[in-house]
Amino acid sequence: MAMPRALFGVNRRILLSSLAMLPLLSASLRSTTAEAQAQRDPLPSWNDGATKSSILDFVARVTTQGGPYFVPPDQRIATFDNDGTLWVEQPMYVQLAFALDRVKAMAPMHPEWKTKQPFAAVLDGDLKALAASGEKGLVEIIAVTHAGMTTAEFEKIVTDWLATARDHRFKRPYTELVYQPMLELLAYLRASGFKTFIVSGGGIEFMRPWTERIYGIPPEQVVGSSIKTRFEIKDGAPTLFRLPDINFIDDKSGKPIGINEHIGRRPIAAFGNSDGDLEMLQWTTLGASGARFGLIVHHTDAEREYAYDRDSHFGKLDVALDAAALNRWTVVDMKKDWKRIFAFD
């Protein structure tokens, strides 16, 4: 029996319309599949095992309504060190690389630096002599390269440097050398009602211009070391002027103090990678009621990143590594526990 011409036209329009919808349906299915995968495994760059399970189990305990370890969302505070915990710290801290580049950029205005240490060591590329200058030399470099300008001027200098500076080994911007597994962990905690903070020995105003874009952590949730600033009116406008004097060192025993002063709540989870994070982990996990979680990132992958611990000049992990076993903190073996280290792997 012949199909009526009008009916054929209707069926044809339905067929063409259906075909046109296929790309959208396909994209929707892919999105739904990705969301379902994320719900099944919020940490896809972590290998299955005890380390990953310890994170998932802790989050399940503190977020299970009516459970014995339930923690209300306003008390779900998680603190993260930055250097070596969220991004690279070898062969030197990124902020130190910034300071050394600043010395070189400012050198034409300071001819006396050619013979004055520690600046001569920087200009000669003599890292051994720079190391010999010790903390006093590094403080002098920071004071000169980070002060003598307004906070707005410093933010622009940091932002411009990060846009052009490249790591010597990976040939990539430093802001790409962040650990993909830790980005997933940050997102997972926030999706589970946590508020995530950076608590770093690095400069607070060095980190604040970019942490929200890279980590999803806004500037008001960054705790770090600082230099003194002075309020003044300049050309009729209020400004904050950076002075060459140390205000606060947010490292080691300074971290619990910084947490108390800036956050006002004791964390229930802390993440670090070095002896500089020991006191933060102790403050978070010891002598407190309820479920607590401490994690140390142990750099064990020389092929994909770096391998270092007890003898390293940057990110030394010695006392805290021993304390991890004693206090039952989770220790991440980067080589074994992470499927990939960087997003570009």
Buried (B, 14 or more C-beta within 10 A) or exposed (E): EEEEEEEEEEEEEEEEEEEEEEEEEEEEEEEEEEEEEBEEBBBEBBEEEEBBEBBBEBBEBBBEEEEEBEBEEEBBBBBBBBBBBBBBBBBBBBBBBBBBBBBBEBBEEEEEBEEEBBBBBBBEEBBEBBEEBEEEBBBBBBBBBBBBBBBEEBBEBBEEBBEEBEBEEBEEEBBBBBBBBBBBBBBBBBEBBBBBBBBBBBBBBBBBBBBBEBBEBEBEBBBBBBBEBEEEEEEEEEBBBBBBEEEBBBBBEBBBBBBEEBBEEBBBBBBBBBBBBBBBBBBBBEEEEEBBBBBBBBBBBEEEBBBBBEEBEBBBBBEBBEBBEEBEBBBBBBBEBBEBBBEEE
